[in-house]
Amino acid sequence: MKSILLGSGRPGAGIITIAINLAIGLVRRGYRVLLASAQTNRTLTTWLKGTEERPAGLLTEYPSLKWYDQPFNFTELKTHNGKFYDYLLFIGGAEIELIKQWQEKPPQVLWIVEVGNDYIEETVAIDRELRQGYGKTTGIDLVVPNKAHPGEWKKTSEWVFDLGDRLGWEKVADPIPYCEAIHDLPQEHKSVWELPDYYNNRKEAFQHLVEKVIQLK
């Protein structure tokens, strides 16, 4: 089982949106995915499991996706469940200390950053900390620039170029655009893959992310 820690240094960067749509994208490619989180989150739970009024969450539609919602047991998460799944996507937020619990082999790290905000120095510092303090030779494996506003592509490009120059282009995914359709997905219990065809550029951005993740060594 390939273990991936999804992290973000700031609230509101869209880590849950990235995690859900990445998980579904991998499932659609034929992989079995186990999704887990260090903390409970109402949006995440209802998006996956539904509500009394709308019980059909994403778990109903995608049986190859499992949500690990039991009391947190990291050893069981990796060993027992690792026999049955191809990917573990673990939502860790800013808690990179969780990497120490992997013990034998550190997970690959996806770091979610909101486009346009001055978090580049912070991201570079996290990359350095992962190398020096946690023995992770690759640091951050992939930075995902999220919430890129379609009308500000020049500004977005400059920001992404700066990020790529600082971290290395192999570590930077294509920007994920912001739009209301993506923002509303949790309430509708849908993934980006179920959006109408006129949102194909949104789906393509997530498809590129799935491909980047599959290519991670």
MARBA-3410 file (N, C-alpha, C, O; in Angstrom, 1 decimal):
217
0.8,-1.2,0.0,0.0,0.0,0.0,0.9,1.2,0.0,1.8,1.4,0.8 ~ 0.6,2.1,-0.9,1.4,3.4,-1.0,0.7,4.4,0.0,-0.5,4.7,-0.2 ~ 1.5,4.9,0.9,0.9,5.9,1.9,1.2,7.3,1.5,2.4,7.7,1.2 ~ 0.2,8.1,1.5,0.4,9.5,1.2,-0.3,10.4,2.3,-1.4,10.2,2.6 ~ 0.5,11.3,2.8,0.1,12.3,3.8,-0.3,13.6,3.1,0.6,14.2,2.4
-1.5,14.0,3.3,-1.9,15.3,2.7,-1.9,16.3,3.8,-2.5,16.2,4.8 ~ -1.0,17.3,3.6,-0.8,18.4,4.6,-1.1,19.8,4.0,-1.1,20.0,2.8 ~ -1.3,20.7,4.9,-1.5,22.1,4.6,-1.2,22.9,5.8,-1.7,22.6,6.9 ~ -0.5,24.0,5.6,-0.1,24.8,6.8,-1.2,25.8,7.1,-1.1,26.5,8.2 ~ -2.2,26.0,6.3,-3.2,27.0,6.5,-4.6,26.4,6.4,-4.9,25.6,5.5
-5.5,26.8,7.3,-6.9,26.4,7.1,-7.5,27.1,5.9,-7.1,28.2,5.5 ~ -8.5,26.4,5.2,-9.1,26.9,4.1,-8.4,26.8,2.7,-8.9,27.3,1.7 ~ -7.3,26.0,2.7,-6.6,25.8,1.5,-7.2,24.8,0.6,-6.9,24.7,-0.6 ~ -8.2,24.0,1.1,-8.9,23.1,0.3,-8.4,21.6,0.4,-8.5,20.9,-0.6 ~ -7.8,21.3,1.5,-7.2,20.0,1.7,-8.3,18.8,1.5,-8.0,17.8,1.0
-9.5,19.1,2.1,-10.5,18.0,2.0,-11.0,17.8,0.6,-11.2,16.7,0.1 ~ -11.2,19.0,-0.1,-11.6,18.9,-1.5,-10.6,18.1,-2.4,-10.9,17.3,-3.2 ~ -9.3,18.4,-2.1,-8.2,17.7,-2.9,-8.2,16.2,-2.5,-8.1,15.4,-3.4 ~ -8.3,15.9,-1.2,-8.3,14.5,-0.8,-9.4,13.7,-1.4,-9.2,12.6,-1.9 ~ -10.6,14.2,-1.3,-11.8,13.5,-1.8,-11.7,13.3,-3.3,-11.9,12.1,-3.8
-11.4,14.3,-4.1,-11.4,14.2,-5.5,-10.2,13.4,-6.0,-10.3,12.7,-7.1 ~ -9.1,13.4,-5.3,-7.9,12.6,-5.6,-8.3,11.1,-5.4,-8.0,10.3,-6.2 ~ -8.9,10.9,-4.2,-9.3,9.5,-3.9,-10.3,8.9,-5.0,-10.1,7.8,-5.4 ~ -11.3,9.7,-5.4,-12.2,9.2,-6.4,-11.5,9.0,-7.7,-11.8,8.1,-8.5 ~ -10.6,9.9,-8.1,-9.8,9.8,-9.3,-9.0,8.5,-9.3,-8.9,7.9,-10.4
-8.4,8.2,-8.2,-7.6,6.9,-8.1,-8.5,5.7,-8.3,-8.2,4.7,-8.9 ~ -9.7,5.8,-7.6,-10.7,4.7,-7.7,-11.1,4.5,-9.1,-11.3,3.3,-9.6 ~ -11.4,5.6,-9.8,-11.8,5.5,-11.2,-10.7,4.9,-12.1,-11.0,4.4,-13.2 ~ -9.5,4.9,-11.6,-8.4,4.3,-12.4,-8.2,2.8,-12.0,-7.4,2.1,-12.6 ~ -9.1,2.3,-11.1,-9.0,0.9,-10.8,-8.3,0.6,-9.5,-8.1,-0.6,-9.1
-7.9,1.6,-8.7,-7.2,1.4,-7.5,-8.2,1.3,-6.3,-9.2,1.9,-6.3 ~ -7.8,0.6,-5.3,-8.5,0.5,-4.0,-7.9,1.5,-3.0,-6.7,1.5,-2.8 ~ -8.8,2.4,-2.5,-8.3,3.6,-1.7,-8.9,3.6,-0.3,-10.1,3.4,-0.2 ~ -8.0,3.7,0.6,-8.4,3.9,2.0,-8.1,5.4,2.4,-7.0,5.8,2.3 ~ -9.2,6.0,2.9,-9.1,7.5,3.2,-9.2,7.6,4.7,-10.1,7.0,5.3
-8.3,8.3,5.4,-8.4,8.5,6.8,-8.0,9.9,7.2,-7.4,10.6,6.3 ~ -8.3,10.3,8.4,-8.0,11.6,8.9,-7.5,11.6,10.3,-8.0,10.8,11.1 ~ -6.6,12.5,10.7,-6.2,12.6,12.1,-7.3,13.2,13.0,-7.3,12.9,14.2 ~ -8.2,14.0,12.4,-9.3,14.6,13.2,-10.6,14.4,12.5,-10.7,14.2,11.2 ~ -11.7,14.4,13.3,-13.0,14.3,12.7,-13.4,15.6,12.0,-13.0,16.7,12.4
-14.1,15.5,10.9,-14.5,16.7,10.2,-15.9,16.4,9.6,-16.1,15.4,8.9 ~ -16.8,17.3,9.9,-18.2,17.1,9.6,-18.4,17.1,8.0,-19.1,16.2,7.5 ~ -17.8,18.0,7.4,-17.9,18.1,5.9,-17.4,16.8,5.3,-18.0,16.2,4.4 ~ -16.2,16.3,5.7,-15.7,15.1,5.2,-16.6,13.9,5.4,-16.8,13.1,4.5 ~ -17.1,13.8,6.6,-18.0,12.7,7.0,-19.3,12.7,6.2,-19.7,11.6,5.6
-19.9,13.8,6.1,-21.2,13.8,5.4,-21.0,13.7,3.9,-21.9,13.2,3.2 ~ -19.9,14.2,3.4,-19.6,14.1,1.9,-19.5,12.6,1.6,-19.9,12.2,0.5 ~ -18.8,11.8,2.4,-18.6,10.4,2.1,-19.8,9.6,2.5,-20.2,8.7,1.7 ~ -20.4,9.8,3.6,-21.5,8.9,4.2,-22.9,9.4,3.9,-23.9,8.7,4.1 ~ -23.0,10.7,3.6,-24.4,11.3,3.4,-25.0,11.7,4.7,-24.3,11.7,5.8
-26.2,12.1,4.7,-27.0,12.5,5.8,-28.3,11.8,5.9,-28.6,11.0,5.0 ~ -29.1,12.0,6.9,-30.4,11.4,7.0,-31.3,11.8,5.9,-32.0,11.0,5.3 ~ -31.2,13.1,5.5,-32.0,13.6,4.4,-31.5,13.1,3.1,-32.3,12.9,2.2 ~ -30.2,13.0,2.9,-29.6,12.6,1.7,-28.5,11.5,2.0,-27.3,11.8,2.1 ~ -29.0,10.3,2.1,-28.1,9.2,2.6,-27.0,8.7,1.6,-26.1,8.0,2.0
-27.2,9.0,0.4,-26.3,8.5,-0.7,-25.0,9.4,-0.8,-24.9,10.3,-1.6 ~ -24.0,9.0,0.1,-22.7,9.7,0.0,-21.9,9.0,-1.0,-22.3,8.1,-1.7 ~ -20.6,9.5,-1.2,-19.7,9.0,-2.2,-19.4,7.5,-1.9,-19.1,6.8,-2.9 ~ -19.4,7.1,-0.7,-19.0,5.7,-0.4,-20.0,4.7,-1.0,-19.7,3.6,-1.4 ~ -21.3,5.2,-1.2,-22.3,4.3,-1.8,-22.0,4.1,-3.3,-22.2,3.0,-3.8
-21.5,5.2,-3.9,-21.3,5.1,-5.4,-20.0,4.4,-5.7,-19.8,3.8,-6.8 ~ -19.0,4.5,-4.8,-17.7,4.0,-5.1,-17.3,3.0,-4.1,-16.6,3.4,-3.1 ~ -17.6,1.7,-4.2,-17.3,0.7,-3.2,-15.8,0.4,-3.0,-15.4,-0.2,-2.0 ~ -15.0,0.8,-4.0,-13.5,0.6,-3.8,-12.9,1.7,-3.0,-11.7,1.6,-2.7 ~ -13.7,2.6,-2.5,-13.2,3.6,-1.6,-13.7,3.3,-0.2,-14.9,3.1,0.0
-12.8,3.3,0.8,-13.3,3.1,2.2,-12.8,4.3,3.1,-11.7,4.8,2.9 ~ -13.7,4.7,3.9,-13.4,5.7,4.9,-13.1,5.1,6.3,-14.0,4.4,6.8 ~ -11.9,5.3,6.8,-11.5,4.7,8.0,-12.0,5.6,9.1,-11.3,6.6,9.5 ~ -13.2,5.4,9.7,-13.8,6.2,10.7,-13.9,5.6,12.0,-14.7,6.0,12.9 ~ -13.0,4.6,12.3,-12.9,4.0,13.6,-12.1,4.8,14.5,-11.4,5.7,14.0
-12.1,4.5,15.8,-11.1,5.2,16.7,-9.7,5.1,16.2,-9.3,4.0,15.7 ~ -9.0,6.2,16.2,-7.7,6.3,15.5,-6.7,5.2,16.0,-6.3,5.2,17.2 ~ -6.2,4.3,15.2,-5.2,3.3,15.5,-4.3,3.3,14.3,-4.6,2.6,13.3 ~ -3.1,3.9,14.4,-2.3,4.1,13.3,-1.6,2.8,12.8,-1.5,2.6,11.6 ~ -1.3,1.9,13.8,-0.7,0.6,13.4,-1.7,-0.2,12.6,-1.3,-0.8,11.6
-2.9,-0.3,13.1,-3.9,-1.0,12.3,-4.2,-0.4,11.0,-4.4,-1.2,10.0 ~ -4.2,0.9,10.9,-4.4,1.6,9.6,-3.4,1.1,8.6,-3.8,0.9,7.4 ~ -2.1,1.0,9.0,-1.1,0.7,8.0,-1.0,-0.8,7.8,-0.8,-1.3,6.6 ~ -1.0,-1.6,8.8,-0.7,-3.1,8.6,-1.9,-3.9,8.2,-1.9,-4.5,7.1 ~ -3.0,-3.9,9.0,-4.2,-4.7,8.6,-4.8,-4.2,7.3,-5.0,-5.0,6.4
-5.1,-2.9,7.3,-5.8,-2.4,6.1,-4.9,-2.4,4.8,-5.4,-2.4,3.7 ~ -3.6,-2.3,5.1,-2.6,-2.3,4.0,-2.7,-3.5,3.1,-2.2,-3.5,1.9 ~ -3.3,-4.6,3.6,-3.4,-5.8,2.8,-4.5,-5.7,1.7,-4.5,-6.5,0.8 ~ -5.4,-4.8,1.9,-6.6,-4.7,1.1,-6.6,-3.5,0.2,-7.5,-3.4,-0.7 ~ -5.7,-2.6,0.3,-5.8,-1.3,-0.4,-4.5,-1.0,-1.1,-3.4,-1.3,-0.7
-4.6,-0.3,-2.2,-3.5,0.2,-3.0,-2.9,1.5,-2.5,-1.7,1.7,-2.5 ~ -3.8,2.4,-2.0,-3.4,3.7,-1.5,-4.1,4.0,-0.2,-5.2,3.7,0.1 ~ -3.3,4.6,0.7,-3.8,5.2,1.9,-3.6,6.7,1.7,-2.5,7.2,1.6 ~ -4.7,7.4,1.7,-4.6,8.9,1.7,-5.0,9.4,3.1,-6.1,9.2,3.6 ~ -4.0,10.0,3.8,-4.2,10.3,5.2,-4.2,11.9,5.3,-3.2,12.5,5.0
-5.3,12.4,5.8,-5.4,13.9,5.9,-4.8,14.3,7.2,-5.4,14.1,8.3 ~ -3.6,14.9,7.2,-2.9,15.2,8.4,-2.9,16.7,8.7,-2.6,17.1,9.8 ~ -3.4,17.5,7.8,-3.4,19.0,8.0,-1.9,19.5,8.2,-1.0,19.1,7.5 ~ -1.8,20.3,9.2,-0.4,20.8,9.5,0.4,19.9,10.5,1.5,20.3,10.8 ~ -0.2,18.8,10.8,0.5,17.9,11.8,1.5,17.0,11.2,1.3,15.8,11.1
2.6,17.6,10.7,3.7,16.8,10.1,4.4,15.9,11.1,5.1,15.0,10.7 ~ 4.1,16.1,12.4,4.6,15.2,13.5,4.1,13.8,13.2,4.8,12.8,13.7 ~ 3.0,13.6,12.6,2.4,12.3,12.3,3.4,11.4,11.5,3.3,10.2,11.5 ~ 4.3,12.0,10.8,5.2,11.3,9.9,6.1,10.3,10.8,6.4,9.2,10.4 ~ 6.3,10.7,12.0,7.1,9.9,12.9,6.4,8.5,13.2,7.1,7.5,13.5
5.1,8.5,13.1,4.4,7.3,13.4,4.5,6.2,12.3,4.1,5.1,12.5 ~ 5.0,6.7,11.1,5.1,5.7,10.0,6.3,4.7,10.3,6.3,3.6,9.8 ~ 7.3,5.1,11.1,8.4,4.3,11.6,9.3,3.8,10.4,10.4,4.4,10.3 ~ 8.9,2.8,9.7,9.8,2.2,8.8,10.1,3.1,7.5,11.2,3.3,7.2 ~ 9.1,3.5,6.8,9.2,4.3,5.6,8.3,5.5,5.7,7.1,5.3,5.8
8.9,6.7,5.6,8.0,7.9,5.7,7.0,7.9,4.5,7.3,7.4,3.4 ~ 5.8,8.5,4.7,4.9,8.6,3.6,5.3,9.6,2.6,6.2,10.5,2.8 ~ 4.7,9.5,1.4,4.9,10.6,0.5,4.0,11.8,0.9,2.9,11.5,1.5 ~ 4.5,13.0,0.7,3.8,14.2,1.2,3.2,15.0,0.1,4.0,15.5,-0.7 ~ 1.9,15.2,0.1,1.3,16.2,-0.8,1.0,17.4,0.1,0.3,17.3,1.1
1.5,18.6,-0.3,1.3,19.8,0.5,0.3,20.8,-0.3,0.7,21.2,-1.4 ~ -0.8,21.1,0.3,-1.8,21.9,-0.4,-1.6,23.4,0.0,-1.6,23.7,1.2 ~ -1.5,24.2,-1.0,-1.3,25.6,-0.8,-2.3,26.4,-1.7,-2.5,26.1,-2.8 ~ -2.8,27.5,-1.0,-3.8,28.3,-1.8,-3.0,29.3,-2.7,-2.1,30.0,-2.2 ~ -3.3,29.3,-3.9,-2.6,30.1,-4.9,-2.7,31.6,-4.6,-3.8,32.1,-4.2
-1.6,32.3,-4.8,-1.6,33.7,-4.7,-1.3,34.3,-3.3,-0.9,35.5,-3.2 ~ -1.4,33.5,-2.3,-1.0,34.0,-0.9,0.5,33.8,-0.7,1.1,32.9,-1.4 ~ 1.0,34.5,0.2,2.5,34.5,0.4,2.9,33.4,1.3,3.5,33.6,2.4 ~ 2.7,32.2,0.8,3.0,31.0,1.6,4.2,30.2,1.0,4.5,29.1,1.4 ~ 4.9,30.9,0.0,6.0,30.2,-0.6,7.2,29.9,0.4,7.7,28.8,0.5
7.5,31.0,1.1,8.6,30.8,2.1,8.2,29.7,3.2,9.1,28.9,3.6 ~ 7.0,29.7,3.6,6.5,28.7,4.5,6.6,27.3,4.0,7.0,26.4,4.7 ~ 6.2,27.2,2.7,6.3,25.9,2.0,7.7,25.4,1.9,8.0,24.2,2.1 ~ 8.6,26.3,1.6,10.0,25.9,1.5,10.6,25.5,2.8,11.4,24.6,2.9 ~ 10.1,26.2,3.9,10.6,25.9,5.2,10.1,24.5,5.6,10.8,23.7,6.3
8.8,24.1,5.3,8.3,22.8,5.5,9.1,21.7,4.8,9.4,20.7,5.4 ~ 9.4,22.0,3.6,10.2,21.1,2.8,11.6,20.8,3.4,12.0,19.7,3.5 ~ 12.2,21.9,3.9,13.5,21.8,4.6,13.3,21.0,5.9,14.2,20.2,6.3 ~ 12.2,21.3,6.7,12.0,20.6,7.9,11.8,19.1,7.8,12.3,18.3,8.6 ~ 11.1,18.7,6.7,10.9,17.3,6.4,12.2,16.6,6.1,12.4,15.4,6.5
13.1,17.3,5.5,14.4,16.7,5.2,15.3,16.6,6.4,15.9,15.5,6.7 ~ 15.3,17.7,7.2,16.3,17.7,8.3,15.8,17.1,9.6,16.5,16.4,10.3 ~ 14.5,17.3,9.9,13.9,16.9,11.2,13.3,15.5,11.2,13.0,14.9,12.2 ~ 12.9,15.1,10.0,12.1,13.8,9.9,12.7,12.8,9.0,12.2,11.7,8.8 ~ 13.9,13.0,8.5,14.7,12.0,7.8,14.1,11.7,6.5,14.3,10.6,6.0
13.3,12.6,5.9,12.6,12.3,4.6,13.5,13.0,3.5,13.5,14.2,3.3 ~ 14.2,12.1,2.7,15.1,12.7,1.8,14.5,13.5,0.7,15.2,14.4,0.2 ~ 13.3,13.2,0.4,12.6,14.0,-0.7,11.9,15.2,-0.2,11.4,16.0,-1.0 ~ 11.8,15.4,1.1,11.0,16.6,1.6,9.6,16.5,1.2,9.0,15.4,1.3 ~ 9.0,17.6,0.7,7.7,17.5,0.1,7.8,16.8,-1.2,8.6,17.1,-2.0
6.9,15.9,-1.5,6.9,15.2,-2.8,6.2,15.9,-3.9,6.6,15.9,-5.0 ~ 5.1,16.6,-3.5,4.3,17.3,-4.5,3.5,18.4,-3.8,2.8,18.2,-2.9 ~ 3.7,19.6,-4.3,2.9,20.8,-3.9,1.7,20.9,-4.8,1.9,20.9,-6.0 ~ 0.5,21.1,-4.3,-0.7,21.2,-5.1,-1.2,22.7,-4.9,-1.8,23.0,-3.9 ~ -1.0,23.5,-5.9,-1.5,24.9,-5.8,-3.0,24.8,-6.1,-3.5,24.4,-7.1
-3.8,25.3,-5.1,-5.2,25.1,-5.2,-5.9,26.5,-5.2,-5.3,27.5,-4.8 ~ -7.2,26.5,-5.7,-8.0,27.7,-5.7,-7.4,28.8,-6.6,-7.4,30.0,-6.2 ~ -6.9,28.4,-7.8,-6.4,29.4,-8.7,-7.6,30.1,-9.4,-8.5,29.4,-10.0 ~ -7.7,31.4,-9.3,-8.8,32.1,-9.9,-8.6,32.3,-11.4,-7.6,32.8,-11.9 ~ -9.6,31.8,-12.2,-9.5,31.8,-13.7,-9.2,33.1,-14.3,-8.5,33.2,-15.3
-9.6,34.2,-13.7,-9.3,35.5,-14.3,-8.0,36.1,-13.9,-7.7,37.3,-14.3 ~ -7.2,35.4,-13.2,-5.9,35.9,-12.7,-4.8,35.0,-13.1,-3.9,34.7,-12.3 ~ -4.8,34.5,-14.4,-3.8,33.5,-14.8,-2.4,34.0,-14.8,-1.4,33.3,-14.6 ~ -2.2,35.3,-15.2,-0.9,35.9,-15.2,-0.3,36.0,-13.8,0.9,35.6,-13.6 ~ -1.1,36.4,-12.8,-0.6,36.4,-11.5,-0.4,35.0,-10.9,0.6,34.8,-10.2
-1.3,34.1,-11.3,-1.1,32.7,-10.9,0.2,32.1,-11.5,0.9,31.4,-10.8 ~ 0.4,32.4,-12.8,1.6,31.8,-13.4,2.9,32.3,-12.8,3.9,31.6,-12.5 ~ 2.9,33.6,-12.4,4.1,34.2,-11.8,4.4,33.5,-10.4,5.5,33.2,-10.1 ~ 3.3,33.3,-9.7,3.4,32.7,-8.4,3.9,31.3,-8.5,4.7,30.8,-7.7 ~ 3.3,30.5,-9.4,3.7,29.1,-9.6,5.1,29.0,-10.1,5.9,28.1,-9.6
5.5,29.9,-11.0,6.9,29.9,-11.4,7.9,30.1,-10.3,8.9,29.5,-10.2 ~ 7.5,31.1,-9.4,8.4,31.3,-8.2,8.5,30.1,-7.3,9.5,29.7,-6.8 ~ 7.3,29.4,-7.1,7.3,28.2,-6.3,8.2,27.1,-7.0,8.9,26.4,-6.3 ~ 8.0,26.9,-8.3,8.8,25.9,-9.0,10.3,26.2,-8.9,11.1,25.3,-8.8 ~ 10.7,27.5,-9.0,12.1,27.8,-9.0,12.7,27.5,-7.6,13.8,27.2,-7.5
11.9,27.7,-6.6,12.4,27.5,-5.2,12.4,26.0,-4.8,13.3,25.6,-4.1 ~ 11.4,25.2,-5.3,11.3,23.8,-4.8,11.8,22.8,-5.9,12.2,21.7,-5.6 ~ 11.8,23.2,-7.1,12.0,22.3,-8.2,10.7,22.0,-8.9,9.7,21.7,-8.3 ~ 10.7,22.0,-10.3,9.5,21.9,-11.0,8.9,20.5,-10.9,7.7,20.4,-11.1 ~ 9.7,19.5,-10.6,9.1,18.2,-10.5,8.2,18.1,-9.3,7.5,17.1,-9.1
8.3,19.0,-8.4,7.5,19.0,-7.1,6.2,19.8,-7.2,5.5,19.8,-6.2 ~ 5.9,20.4,-8.3,4.8,21.3,-8.4,3.7,20.8,-9.4,4.0,20.6,-10.5 ~ 2.5,20.5,-8.8,1.4,20.1,-9.7,0.8,21.3,-10.4,1.0,22.4,-10.1 ~ 0.0,21.0,-11.4,-0.8,22.0,-12.1,-1.7,22.7,-11.1,-2.3,22.0,-10.3 ~ -1.9,24.0,-11.3,-2.9,24.6,-10.4,-4.3,24.1,-10.5,-4.8,23.8,-11.7
-5.0,23.9,-9.4,-6.4,23.5,-9.4,-7.3,24.8,-9.4,-7.2,25.6,-8.5 ~ -8.1,25.0,-10.4,-8.9,26.2,-10.4,-10.0,26.3,-9.4,-10.6,25.3,-9.0 ~ -10.3,27.5,-9.0,-11.4,27.7,-8.0,-12.7,28.0,-8.8,-12.6,28.7,-9.8 ~ -13.8,27.4,-8.4,-15.1,27.7,-9.0,-16.2,27.3,-8.1,-16.0,26.4,-7.2 ~ -17.3,27.9,-8.2,-18.5,27.6,-7.3,-18.9,26.1,-7.5,-19.4,25.5,-6.5
-18.8,25.6,-8.7,-19.2,24.2,-8.9,-18.4,23.2,-8.0,-19.0,22.3,-7.4 ~ -17.1,23.5,-7.9,-16.3,22.6,-7.0,-16.6,22.9,-5.5,-16.6,22.0,-4.7 ~ -16.8,24.2,-5.2,-17.1,24.6,-3.8,-18.4,23.9,-3.3,-18.6,23.6,-2.1 ~ -19.4,23.7,-4.2,-20.7,23.1,-3.9,-20.7,21.6,-3.8,-21.7,21.0,-3.4 ~ -19.7,20.9,-4.2,-19.7,19.5,-4.3,-20.0,18.8,-3.0,-20.7,17.8,-3.0
-19.5,19.2,-1.8,-19.8,18.5,-0.6,-21.3,18.5,-0.3,-21.8,17.5,0.2 ~ -22.0,19.6,-0.5,-23.4,19.6,-0.3,-24.2,18.7,-1.2,-25.3,18.1,-0.8 ~ -23.7,18.5,-2.4,-24.3,17.6,-3.4,-23.9,16.2,-3.3,-24.4,15.3,-4.0 ~ -22.9,15.9,-2.4,-22.3,14.5,-2.2,-21.8,14.0,-3.6,-22.1,12.8,-3.9 ~ -21.2,14.8,-4.3,-20.6,14.4,-5.6,-19.1,14.8,-5.7,-18.6,15.5,-4.8
-18.4,14.2,-6.7,-17.0,14.5,-6.9,-16.9,15.4,-8.2,-17.9,15.5,-8.9 ~ -15.7,15.9,-8.4,-15.5,16.7,-9.6,-15.7,15.9,-10.8,-16.0,16.5,-11.9 ~ -15.6,14.6,-10.7,-15.7,13.8,-11.9,-17.2,13.7,-12.4,-17.4,13.2,-13.5 ~ -18.1,14.1,-11.6,-19.5,14.0,-12.0,-20.0,15.4,-12.4,-21.2,15.5,-12.7 ~ -19.2,16.4,-12.6,-19.6,17.7,-13.1,-20.0,17.6,-14.6,-19.5,16.7,-15.3
-20.8,18.5,-15.1,-21.2,18.5,-16.5,-20.0,18.7,-17.4,-18.9,19.2,-16.9 ~ -20.1,18.4,-18.7,-19.0,18.5,-19.6,-18.4,19.9,-19.7,-17.2,20.0,-20.0 ~ -19.2,20.9,-19.5,-18.6,22.3,-19.6,-17.7,22.6,-18.5,-17.1,23.7,-18.5 ~ -17.5,21.7,-17.6,-16.5,21.9,-16.5,-15.3,21.0,-16.8,-14.5,20.6,-15.8 ~ -15.1,20.6,-18.0,-14.0,19.7,-18.4,-12.6,20.2,-17.9,-11.7,19.4,-17.6
-12.4,21.5,-18.0,-11.1,22.0,-17.6,-10.8,21.8,-16.1,-9.7,21.6,-15.7 ~ -11.9,21.8,-15.3,-11.7,21.5,-13.9,-11.3,20.0,-13.7,-10.4,19.7,-13.0 ~ -12.1,19.2,-14.4,-11.8,17.7,-14.3,-10.4,17.4,-14.9,-9.7,16.5,-14.3 ~ -9.9,18.1,-15.9,-8.6,17.9,-16.5,-7.5,18.2,-15.4,-6.5,17.5,-15.4 ~ -7.7,19.3,-14.7,-6.8,19.7,-13.7,-6.6,18.6,-12.6,-5.5,18.3,-12.2
-7.7,18.0,-12.2,-7.7,16.9,-11.2,-7.1,15.6,-11.8,-6.4,14.9,-11.2 ~ -7.4,15.4,-13.1,-6.8,14.3,-13.8,-5.3,14.3,-13.8,-4.6,13.3,-13.6 ~ -4.8,15.5,-14.1,-3.3,15.7,-14.1,-2.8,15.4,-12.7,-1.7,14.9,-12.6 ~ -3.5,15.8,-11.7,-3.0,15.6,-10.3,-3.0,14.1,-10.0,-2.0,13.6,-9.4 ~ -4.0,13.4,-10.4,-4.1,11.9,-10.3,-2.8,11.3,-10.9,-2.2,10.4,-10.4
-2.6,11.7,-12.2,-1.4,11.1,-12.9,-0.1,11.4,-12.2,0.8,10.6,-12.1 ~ 0.0,12.6,-11.6,1.2,13.0,-10.9,1.4,12.1,-9.7,2.5,11.7,-9.4 ~ 0.3,11.9,-9.0,0.4,11.0,-7.8,0.8,9.6,-8.1,1.6,9.0,-7.4 ~ 0.2,9.1,-9.2,0.5,7.7,-9.6,2.0,7.6,-9.9,2.6,6.5,-9.7 ~ 2.5,8.6,-10.5,4.0,8.6,-10.9,4.9,8.8,-9.7,6.1,8.5,-9.9
4.5,9.2,-8.6,5.4,9.3,-7.4,6.0,8.0,-7.1,5.4,7.0,-7.1 ~ 7.3,8.0,-6.8,8.1,6.8,-6.5,8.2,6.7,-4.9,8.8,5.8,-4.5
END
